[in-house]
């Protein structure tokens, strides 16, 4: 969405609140078009802001579809270790980003809470179980 190569890091102006809001608006607009075509949508974002969570649910309600949402959690040391392991890749996240996001998060009510502290396959299995074991 920022018109840069996958492996390139974004300039700092792409991290303002206004830029973030623009990205979410584009994501929701695209999801609206896809849902209108009768397709499924997966929204992959941090959803740290309650307003964006509400907007996602409002879109599902407007389109008459059920939203199933997963909130991935892991202890701060695990998250920091993962960011350190990805040093030098396309991700712009560093320890300060992780710390900021960790301090400001609140797990949303009504979302499936899944531990992402373990191995990837374990997290996938827990997410699948959460999505198939109960309705949201």
Helices and strands as residue ranges (DSSP letters): G 12-15, H 17-36, H 50-63, E 70-73, H 76-85, H 95-104, E 112-115, H 120-133
